[in-house]
Amino acid sequence: MGAKSSMVDRNGNLLGVHSQLELFGLERCIVALETAPGLSASQVRRDTHRFEAAARCMAEIDPNEIAFLHAGLCQTGLPHSKPGDDRDPWHRSNGRFHLVVEPGTIIDRLTGKPRHVGVPFGPKARLIFLHINTEGVKRRQILLGRSMSAWMRRLGLHVSGGDNGSIKPFKEQNLRIGRARFSFQFEHETADGRSGLGISDVQVADKLHLWVTDDEAEWSEEIELTEKFHEHLREHAVPLSDHAISYLSGSCLQLDFYAWAAWRLPRLTKPLRLNWAQVAATFSAAGEPKRLAERIRKEVLPEVYAVYRDMRVESVKGGLLLYPSKPPVPKPLVSISSASK
């Protein structure tokens, strides 16, 4: 054990984290980290957090700890940062699949005029969408609770007020999601060989019940999903681990890569090689291919491997090599069809 606990190989794969946990248990692994020579305090904290997350994901999965995300968002994701203009739609493509997100409008309480609220973006939007999708496979009406702070804590988010706190941007992302219209577009070939385009336009919510107090204005206490999105979600939901999401919650790229791998790898029947340009096109606002390659090798693969043990992805010269892999959540635990509406 020792210093190797914090090392990754040239492909970004963790060296023995899961094996060490099986052999020695979490407590002994953490002790070894704390006594390993040459590790800084920040490295010990980082690797301890990683071992704890890996241990949680290795444990038997509770069906109540399974999250869901629409397959379309697993393929493309949302913007990583705020787009330049709240009036502009946003789009992303992955092969023959295209996602277009159009910003919605509300009546501004100060001016009395309509204003665009912009498209959702960033880690908070992803966590809110995961929560809505997870509840949405069961029912159309989603209660967010009377305490926004309590809900944020359940999602593992730090709660703080003020202009620079976490509450204000959290409210903003919830409103952006509820008002946006999502267009899922699929290119396909017809029986006579011609190309076609299938389009499904859905708005996530029919109704938003908003608090209008001064300190928590425009926060949605209850969301009622549109019938179309509810059915679309139940048909195309991808199961994910709550523990994995909690661990990766601070990084858009890590969350996106985990969701993409969970959707893509179990569908493969043979290895698939992607060059870095193709990988860059998959992840929104992730940077140029050269910079993205470095980030995926150093920032993404080690972290996602920790919480998706069966993920088989190699960083090779010029890109990534994907192999057929088991899903992060075993299929026998997933029962969307029997969930109550």
C-alpha positions in Angstrom: 0.0 0.0 0.0 1.6 3.3 1.1 2.3 5.9 -1.5 0.8 3.9 -4.3 -2.6 4.7 -2.9 -2.5 8.1 -4.5 -0.9 7.1 -7.8 -2.5 6.5 -11.2 -1.0 4.7 -14.2 -0.2 6.3 -17.5 -3.8 5.7 -18.7 -5.3 7.5 -15.7 -6.5 4.2 -14.1 -6.4 4.0 -10.3 -3.8 1.6 -9.0 -5.5 -0.9 -6.8 -8.0 1.2 -4.9 -10.8 -1.3 -5.1 -8.4 -4.3 -4.6 -6.9 -2.6 -1.5 -10.4 -2.0 -0.1 -11.2 -5.6 -0.6 -8.0 -6.9 1.0 -7.6 -4.4 3.9 -10.8 -2.6 4.4 -11.5 1.1 4.5 -10.0 1.8 7.9 -6.7 0.3 7.2 -6.5 1.9 3.8 -7.0 5.3 5.4 -4.3 4.6 8.1 -1.9 3.7 5.3 -2.6 7.0 3.5 -2.1 9.0 6.7 1.3 7.3 7.4 2.6 7.1 3.8 5.8 9.1 3.3 5.9 11.9 0.9 2.1 12.7 0.8 1.0 16.2 1.6 -2.0 16.9 3.8 -4.1 17.8 0.7 -3.2 14.6 -1.0 -4.2 12.6 2.0 -7.5 14.4 2.2 -8.1 13.9 -1.5 -7.3 10.2 -1.5 -9.2 9.5 1.7 -12.3 11.1 0.1 -11.7 8.9 -3.0 -11.3 5.7 -0.9 -14.5 6.5 1.0 -16.4 7.1 -2.2 -15.1 3.9 -3.7 -16.1 2.0 -0.6 -19.6 3.4 -0.7 -20.0 2.4 -4.3 -18.7 -1.1 -3.7 -21.2 -1.8 -1.1 -24.5 -3.4 -1.9 -26.7 -0.9 -3.7 -30.0 0.2 -2.0 -32.7 0.6 -4.6 -33.5 3.9 -2.8 -30.0 5.2 -3.7 -30.4 4.9 -7.4 -30.7 8.2 -9.4 -31.9 8.6 -13.0 -31.0 10.9 -15.8 -32.6 11.2 -19.3 -30.4 9.4 -21.9 -30.4 12.6 -24.0 -28.6 14.5 -21.3 -26.2 11.6 -20.7 -25.1 12.0 -24.3 -24.7 15.7 -24.4 -25.0 17.4 -21.0 -25.7 21.1 -20.3 -23.4 24.1 -20.6 -20.5 24.1 -18.1 -20.7 27.9 -17.6 -23.2 30.7 -18.1 -23.8 31.4 -21.8 -23.2 35.0 -22.9 -26.9 35.9 -23.6 -29.9 34.7 -21.6 -32.0 35.0 -24.8 -30.0 32.6 -26.9 -30.8 28.9 -27.2 -28.0 26.4 -26.6 -27.3 23.2 -28.6 -25.0 20.2 -28.4 -24.6 17.2 -30.7 -23.3 13.6 -30.2 -23.3 11.7 -33.4 -26.8 11.5 -34.7 -28.3 12.9 -31.6 -28.9 16.7 -31.1 -30.1 18.5 -28.0 -31.4 22.1 -28.2 -32.3 24.0 -25.1 -34.4 27.1 -25.5 -34.6 29.6 -22.6 -38.0 30.3 -21.1 -39.5 33.6 -19.9 -41.2 34.9 -16.7 -42.8 38.1 -15.8 -40.3 40.2 -13.8 -41.8 41.2 -10.5 -40.0 44.5 -10.5 -40.6 45.7 -14.1 -43.8 43.8 -14.8 -42.4 42.8 -18.2 -41.4 39.4 -19.6 -37.7 38.5 -19.3 -35.7 35.5 -20.5 -34.3 33.4 -17.6 -31.6 31.7 -19.7 -30.7 28.1 -20.1 -29.5 26.0 -17.1 -25.8 25.5 -16.7 -23.1 24.3 -14.3 -22.9 21.6 -11.5 -26.0 22.9 -9.6 -28.2 22.6 -12.7 -27.0 19.0 -13.2 -27.8 18.1 -9.6 -31.2 19.7 -9.7 -31.9 17.9 -13.0 -30.8 14.6 -11.5 -33.1 15.1 -8.6 -36.0 16.0 -10.8 -35.3 13.0 -13.2 -35.0 10.6 -10.3 -38.3 11.6 -8.8 -39.9 12.0 -12.2 -39.6 8.3 -13.2 -42.1 7.7 -10.3 -44.5 10.6 -10.5 -45.3 13.8 -12.3 -45.6 16.0 -9.2 -42.3 16.6 -7.4 -42.2 18.1 -4.0 -39.0 19.9 -3.3 -39.9 20.5 0.3 -40.7 23.7 2.2 -37.1 24.3 3.1 -34.8 25.0 0.3 -31.8 24.6 2.6 -32.9 21.1 3.6 -33.2 20.0 0.0 -29.8 21.4 -0.8 -28.3 19.5 2.2 -30.0 16.3 1.0 -28.1 16.8 -2.3 -24.9 17.2 -0.4 -24.5 20.9 -1.2 -23.1 23.5 1.2 -25.8 26.0 2.2 -25.0 29.7 2.5 -26.9 32.9 2.0 -26.0 36.3 0.7 -25.1 37.6 -2.8 -22.1 35.3 -3.0 -23.7 32.3 -1.3 -25.0 29.0 -2.7 -28.7 29.6 -2.2 -29.1 32.4 -4.9 -27.5 30.5 -7.8 -29.4 27.3 -6.8 -32.7 29.1 -7.1 -31.7 30.5 -10.4 -30.8 27.1 -11.9 -34.1 25.6 -10.7 -36.1 28.4 -12.4 -34.0 28.0 -15.7 -34.7 24.3 -15.8 -38.4 24.7 -15.1 -38.9 27.2 -17.8 -36.6 25.8 -20.5 -37.9 23.8 -23.5 -35.8 20.8 -24.6 -35.7 19.6 -28.1 -34.4 16.0 -28.6 -33.5 15.5 -32.3 -32.5 12.1 -33.8 -31.1 11.6 -37.3 -32.2 8.3 -38.9 -32.4 6.5 -42.2 -35.7 5.6 -43.7 -36.5 2.2 -45.2 -35.7 3.6 -48.7 -32.3 4.8 -47.7 -33.1 8.5 -47.3 -32.1 10.4 -44.2 -34.7 11.7 -41.8 -34.9 13.7 -38.6 -37.0 12.8 -35.7 -37.8 15.7 -33.3 -39.4 15.6 -29.9 -39.9 19.0 -28.2 -40.6 18.9 -24.5 -40.9 21.3 -21.7 -39.9 19.9 -18.3 -42.6 21.5 -16.2 -46.3 22.4 -16.6 -46.5 24.1 -13.3 -44.1 25.9 -11.0 -45.3 26.9 -7.5 -43.0 29.7 -6.5 -42.2 31.3 -3.2 -42.3 35.0 -3.4 -40.9 36.1 -0.1 -38.1 38.7 -0.2 -35.4 36.3 0.9 -36.4 33.3 -1.2 -38.2 34.8 -4.2 -38.6 32.7 -7.3 -37.8 29.4 -5.6 -39.9 26.5 -6.8 -41.5 24.5 -3.9 -43.3 22.1 -6.3 -42.8 21.1 -9.9 -45.4 19.3 -12.0 -43.7 17.6 -15.0 -45.4 17.8 -18.3 -47.0 14.5 -19.3 -44.8 14.3 -22.4 -41.6 14.8 -20.5 -42.7 12.3 -17.8 -43.3 9.6 -20.3 -40.2 10.4 -22.4 -38.1 10.2 -19.2 -39.6 6.9 -18.1 -38.8 5.5 -21.5 -35.2 6.8 -21.7 -34.0 7.0 -18.1 -30.4 5.9 -17.3 -29.8 4.5 -13.8 -26.9 6.1 -11.8 -25.5 5.8 -8.3 -26.4 8.5 -5.7 -23.0 8.0 -4.1 -21.1 8.5 -7.3 -23.1 11.7 -8.1 -22.4 13.0 -4.6 -18.7 12.4 -5.0 -18.5 14.0 -8.4 -20.9 16.8 -7.7 -18.3 19.6 -7.8 -17.2 19.0 -11.4 -19.4 19.4 -14.6 -16.9 17.4 -16.6 -16.7 14.5 -14.1 -20.5 14.3 -13.8 -20.9 14.4 -17.5 -18.3 11.8 -18.1 -19.8 9.5 -15.5 -23.3 9.8 -17.0 -22.0 9.4 -20.5 -20.0 6.3 -19.6 -23.0 4.8 -17.8 -25.1 5.3 -20.9 -22.5 4.5 -23.6 -20.4 1.5 -22.3 -23.2 -1.0 -21.6 -24.5 -0.4 -25.1 -21.2 -1.4 -26.8 -20.8 -4.9 -28.3 -17.2 -4.4 -29.3 -14.4 -1.9 -28.5 -14.7 1.6 -29.9 -12.0 4.1 -30.4 -12.7 7.9 -30.2 -10.2 10.5 -31.2 -9.9 13.6 -29.0 -11.8 15.8 -31.4 -14.7 13.4 -31.1 -14.4 13.3 -27.3 -14.3 17.1 -27.2 -17.5 17.3 -29.3 -19.3 15.1 -26.8 -18.7 17.3 -23.7 -20.0 20.8 -23.7 -17.6 23.7 -23.1 -14.8 21.3 -22.0 -12.0 23.1 -23.9 -9.8 22.3 -26.9 -9.0 18.6 -27.6 -5.4 18.9 -26.3 -6.4 20.5 -23.0 -9.4 18.2 -22.7 -7.1 15.2 -23.1 -5.0 16.3 -20.2 -8.1 17.0 -18.0 -9.6 13.6 -18.7 -6.4 11.8 -17.9 -5.7 13.7 -14.7 -9.0 15.0 -13.4 -11.7 12.7 -14.7 -10.6 9.1 -15.2 -9.2 8.6 -11.7 -12.2 10.1 -10.0 -14.8 8.3 -12.2 -13.1 5.0 -11.9 -13.3 5.2 -8.1 -17.1 5.2 -8.3 -17.7 3.2 -11.5 -15.5 0.1 -10.9 -16.6 -1.8 -14.0 -15.9 1.2 -16.4 -13.4 0.1 -19.0 -12.0 3.1 -20.7 -8.4 3.6 -21.7 -6.5 6.8 -22.6 -4.5 5.8 -25.6 -2.5 7.8 -28.1 -4.8 10.2 -29.9 -8.0 9.5 -27.9 -9.9 7.1 -25.8 -10.5 3.4 -26.2 -13.9 2.2 -24.9 -14.8 -1.4 -24.1 -18.2 -3.0 -23.4 -18.7 -2.6 -19.6 -21.3 -3.5 -17.0 -23.5 -0.6 -16.0 -22.8 1.1 -12.7 -26.2 0.0 -11.3 -27.1 -3.7 -11.9 -30.2 -4.1 -14.1 -32.1 -6.3 -11.5 -32.2 -3.3 -9.2 -33.8 -1.0 -11.8 -37.5 -1.1 -12.0 -38.8 2.0 -13.7 -41.8 0.2 -15.3 -43.2 -0.7 -11.9 -42.7 2.7 -10.4 -46.0 4.5 -9.6 -47.1 7.3 -11.7 
